[in-house]
Each structure stands twice: as C-alpha cells, then as structure tokens.
Amino acid sequence: MKLAYFPGCVSKSTGKEMDVSTRAVCSALGIALEELEDWNCCGATHVANELVATGLAARNMAQTDLPIMTSCSICYSNLRSAAQRMEDPEVKGKVNAVLTKKYSGAKVRHALDVIQEALDKNDELIAVPLKDLKVAPYYGCLMTRPRGVDSPEFPTILEKLIKTLKAEPLDFRLKTFCCGGPIFMPQEEAAEDIAYKILEEAKKEGVDVIVTLCPLCHLMLDAKQKAIENKRGEKIGIPVLYVTQLVGIALGLGPEELGLNMNVVSPMPMVERVYERMAEEA
Amino acid sequence: MQDLEFRKEVLKRAGPEVLTCIQCGTCSASCPTAHLMSPSIRKLIKLCLEGKKEEALKSETIWLCTSCQLCTIRCPRGIRPKAVVAALKDIAESEGIKGKDQAYEELFLKQIKEHGRISELPLSGEFLLCYPQAAVQAMEMGLEMAPRGKIFFEKEKVKGREEVKKIVEELGK
C-alpha cells in the first residue's frame, strides 16, 4: 500500500518522535509513505478565518492523488474539515481560484486507522504482546471532530487498537476532554489546569501509560508534566506515548527507531517490564 | 448600543443558525475553560445577537477557547459556538484590537504567510518579544526539548510560498 504522508510542522521539533515512529511503524507494516510534496502548515487551531484555513488545507490535499495519511489529529481534523467545506461549490470556487494545483477531492486517513487495517490483515506481526499493560486511551478533541470518524464524544477505535496489541485499555473517563494545548502559550495557567485534570485522572486509575494521537496533547501531558508536578507539588511520573510508539513496541522495534529517548517522561522502565513479562511467560 | 452591522458580520461568518440559539447553556456546560470565562460562551452568543459589539470584543472569553469543538458537536441547534469565537477573533483583528493572545495568533499567521510552515522555536521567540512573561514556561520547555534533539533552529520554508501568501491574503479579505 502506498500513501502520501503529511508530517505536519511539529515533525521537526516538539513532535519529532511522532514522525520518527510513524515512519518506522509504517515501514515495518509494509506501508510505503511518500512525503507530501511541498506541504504547508494546516493552520492548526490558530487561523480564525475559515476560508483561509480551508485554502491552506486544500493546497495540501491538491498536491497528490494518493490517499493522505497523517499522525497528527489537528492536521487530520483540519484536512477533513476543509474537505467537508469544499463540497460547497461556492467555497470550492473561491479556493480553487487561488490554488496553483486545483483541489478535486481527497481521501484523508489518520495513522491509527491505517495501522489497524494492516494489523487486522496480519496480527502475526505483533512480536511483543503488551500483556497486562494498562493503557489510558486519550483521544483529545480533534481526532473525532468534526463528525465522520467514530463517535465524536465516545469513540472506541483507539481501545480496539490497544486490544489488538494485547494490552488492556482502561475505561478512561476524560478520553475526549481537551488537554488545553492550543492556548498554552498565551494562557499558560488555564492550559496547565486542564492538562492536570487528565494526568490526575490517569494517576488515580493507576495507568502504566497514556496514549495520545496528537502532538499538542503529547506536549501538554509529557513535556509539561514536570512543570505541572513542580507547581502542584505532586509526583505524577506517567509516560505518555504516541500511538505509533506503542504500536512500534508491540512490533518489536527498538527504542531508537521509535524515538523513545525523545519522550520527556522516560517510557523505558515500562518497556523493560513488558519484555520481562514476556520472558517470564516464555 | 445595538450595532446591527456587527450582528450581521458575526452571522455571515459563523452561519445564520446562530439566530436559532435558545440560550440553553449546553455550550457553556461543555467548555473546558468555562470556569475562567466571563461572559460565558452562552452569554457571548447573546451579546452578538444583541449587537453588543464592544462588550463581545473586549472580553477574554474568545481567547480562552481551545477549539476543542465539544460545544459544536453538542449544540442542539446545530450552532458552532467555536465558529462564533473565530468570527469574533477575525473581527477583533480587523478592528486592530491588540493583546497578548491576539499577538500570538497574528505571529502564527504571519509565519504561515511568509514561510508556509510553522517553526516552533522562532515562533516562541517572537512571542516572547511581545509578552516577556511567557519566558519562564518557554525556558522550562526548552530545557526539556534541547537535550532530546527536539529543538530545530532554522525556519522551514516551502517552495510555494507565493501561493500560500495568496491563500492568506486573497481568501482573508
């Protein structure tokens, strides 16, 4: 299978491990990724003018005839929103008038869905079953919004993948509650307050790891976890993995291939426990 | 004072369904930052429909929206409160209203317009010039990112910059 890959702006910096692990996992699953030609920013959550946001996303979608895959749920949501808005002939006309390559429709997929499909065909690729690993499935907001992907509020697609990896998905109450990420620069306290709610819930539930689908959720829960701990005077210490990293561990890929050294809260003790458990059972 | 022009502008951008708001408060009850908002998102929509431009634009409410869209998927009238917020940000921008939150959005769009992509480090640096109080959190982040090879100093640029600039300028008119 061949897909156009949209890495998104964070792939070079704060979300580097998302990009690294996406490429490694797709390669292991036999999915060929062709980086989307000259891609631009999708607008994230910071472009108030809807027509501009649609234009930015449409330019990306017009670069290829292949289905487009991204690991970032913000890019995913923006491309999907734009595709929905481009069904309006008036919007499509205005946008195509400024595009060099014209938009004529696109299929947009999240890595989660691509990976599930590959594992459904061949689950023997799971070399390291993640037995007894308690995973908090954290979707954040934009994976399932706008409508059209699972339930926008009570989705189960991530739990399904976690089960495919033989791990245990927890019934995580705040799974589609916002992490605060989009406002973290100008509204630090407000953003950290809501990120703390998610971490607090995960701690109360005794999870081994939180899994995210979005680089902003990851930043709030992982990169900011120590700052949140310091402000609250409370230890949390829960590793937060991108879904592609969790899948990579189950496929038996190594820490470097998955960028596990880039996570702020080290997932290595958790990974070691997974391997110890597997050795005990063998 | 009622400003009907303002009300019309909001409806044009966020959709005529805003008129059907029944003030049920589902949006406010769903909002992750509702506890910090004054007026609430429900009241903000009322202000727009009443044409109370000054009150609607001066509040911090629109800058506390995280774009999570929970209000939008739950609204029983099919209104997109998030689109009302976006409309107000857009109107604030054209009115020349300044502030730290507005500065962040402006810098973000400027980087897209000039380079086609966002480079996080230069964006944070430019924001600190407008709002030095964010320095502590930027330092905290930098200390976590740098040793993990997650800081990228260059500004990423796309080849089709002229096209991207045209998208921002022409479609943003």
HADDOCK unambig.tbl for C-alpha pairs under 7 A between the chains (distance, minus, plus):
assign (segid A and resid 9 and name CA) (segid B and resid 117 and name CA) 6.23 0.50 0.50
assign (segid A and resid 9 and name CA) (segid B and resid 118 and name CA) 5.68 0.50 0.50
assign (segid A and resid 9 and name CA) (segid B and resid 119 and name CA) 6.84 0.50 0.50
assign (segid A and resid 12 and name CA) (segid B and resid 152 and name CA) 6.47 0.50 0.50
assign (segid A and resid 13 and name CA) (segid B and resid 150 and name CA) 4.45 0.50 0.50
assign (segid A and resid 13 and name CA) (segid B and resid 151 and name CA) 5.17 0.50 0.50
assign (segid A and resid 13 and name CA) (segid B and resid 152 and name CA) 5.51 0.50 0.50
assign (segid A and resid 14 and name CA) (segid B and resid 145 and name CA) 6.97 0.50 0.50
assign (segid A and resid 14 and name CA) (segid B and resid 150 and name CA) 5.30 0.50 0.50
assign (segid A and resid 16 and name CA) (segid B and resid 150 and name CA) 6.37 0.50 0.50
assign (segid A and resid 38 and name CA) (segid B and resid 158 and name CA) 5.78 0.50 0.50
assign (segid A and resid 38 and name CA) (segid B and resid 159 and name CA) 6.38 0.50 0.50
assign (segid A and resid 40 and name CA) (segid B and resid 116 and name CA) 5.09 0.50 0.50
assign (segid A and resid 40 and name CA) (segid B and resid 117 and name CA) 5.28 0.50 0.50
assign (segid A and resid 40 and name CA) (segid B and resid 158 and name CA) 6.61 0.50 0.50
assign (segid A and resid 41 and name CA) (segid B and resid 112 and name CA) 6.67 0.50 0.50
assign (segid A and resid 41 and name CA) (segid B and resid 116 and name CA) 6.08 0.50 0.50
assign (segid A and resid 41 and name CA) (segid B and resid 117 and name CA) 4.65 0.50 0.50
assign (segid A and resid 41 and name CA) (segid B and resid 118 and name CA) 6.42 0.50 0.50
assign (segid A and resid 45 and name CA) (segid B and resid 67 and name CA) 6.43 0.50 0.50
assign (segid A and resid 46 and name CA) (segid B and resid 105 and name CA) 5.68 0.50 0.50
assign (segid A and resid 46 and name CA) (segid B and resid 108 and name CA) 6.96 0.50 0.50
assign (segid A and resid 47 and name CA) (segid B and resid 109 and name CA) 6.78 0.50 0.50
assign (segid A and resid 48 and name CA) (segid B and resid 86 and name CA) 4.66 0.50 0.50
assign (segid A and resid 48 and name CA) (segid B and resid 87 and name CA) 6.80 0.50 0.50
assign (segid A and resid 48 and name CA) (segid B and resid 89 and name CA) 6.30 0.50 0.50
assign (segid A and resid 48 and name CA) (segid B and resid 90 and name CA) 5.78 0.50 0.50
assign (segid A and resid 49 and name CA) (segid B and resid 86 and name CA) 6.83 0.50 0.50
assign (segid A and resid 49 and name CA) (segid B and resid 90 and name CA) 6.24 0.50 0.50
assign (segid A and resid 49 and name CA) (segid B and resid 172 and name CA) 6.46 0.50 0.50
assign (segid A and resid 51 and name CA) (segid B and resid 171 and name CA) 5.89 0.50 0.50
assign (segid A and resid 51 and name CA) (segid B and resid 172 and name CA) 6.89 0.50 0.50
assign (segid A and resid 52 and name CA) (segid B and resid 167 and name CA) 6.18 0.50 0.50
assign (segid A and resid 52 and name CA) (segid B and resid 168 and name CA) 5.52 0.50 0.50
assign (segid A and resid 52 and name CA) (segid B and resid 171 and name CA) 5.31 0.50 0.50
assign (segid A and resid 52 and name CA) (segid B and resid 172 and name CA) 5.70 0.50 0.50
assign (segid A and resid 55 and name CA) (segid B and resid 167 and name CA) 5.92 0.50 0.50
assign (segid A and resid 56 and name CA) (segid B and resid 167 and name CA) 6.76 0.50 0.50
assign (segid A and resid 98 and name CA) (segid B and resid 166 and name CA) 6.67 0.50 0.50
assign (segid A and resid 98 and name CA) (segid B and resid 167 and name CA) 6.24 0.50 0.50
assign (segid A and resid 99 and name CA) (segid B and resid 163 and name CA) 6.80 0.50 0.50
assign (segid A and resid 141 and name CA) (segid B and resid 68 and name CA) 5.19 0.50 0.50
assign (segid A and resid 142 and name CA) (segid B and resid 68 and name CA) 6.68 0.50 0.50
assign (segid A and resid 178 and name CA) (segid B and resid 32 and name CA) 6.60 0.50 0.50
assign (segid A and resid 178 and name CA) (segid B and resid 68 and name CA) 6.07 0.50 0.50
assign (segid A and resid 180 and name CA) (segid B and resid 66 and name CA) 6.14 0.50 0.50
assign (segid A and resid 182 and name CA) (segid B and resid 66 and name CA) 5.39 0.50 0.50
assign (segid A and resid 183 and name CA) (segid B and resid 64 and name CA) 6.97 0.50 0.50
assign (segid A and resid 183 and name CA) (segid B and resid 66 and name CA) 5.96 0.50 0.50
assign (segid A and resid 186 and name CA) (segid B and resid 100 and name CA) 6.37 0.50 0.50
assign (segid A and resid 186 and name CA) (segid B and resid 101 and name CA) 5.45 0.50 0.50
assign (segid A and resid 223 and name CA) (segid B and resid 141 and name CA) 6.82 0.50 0.50
assign (segid A and resid 223 and name CA) (segid B and resid 144 and name CA) 6.68 0.50 0.50
assign (segid A and resid 261 and name CA) (segid B and resid 148 and name CA) 6.92 0.50 0.50
assign (segid A and resid 262 and name CA) (segid B and resid 148 and name CA) 4.95 0.50 0.50
assign (segid A and resid 264 and name CA) (segid B and resid 144 and name CA) 6.57 0.50 0.50
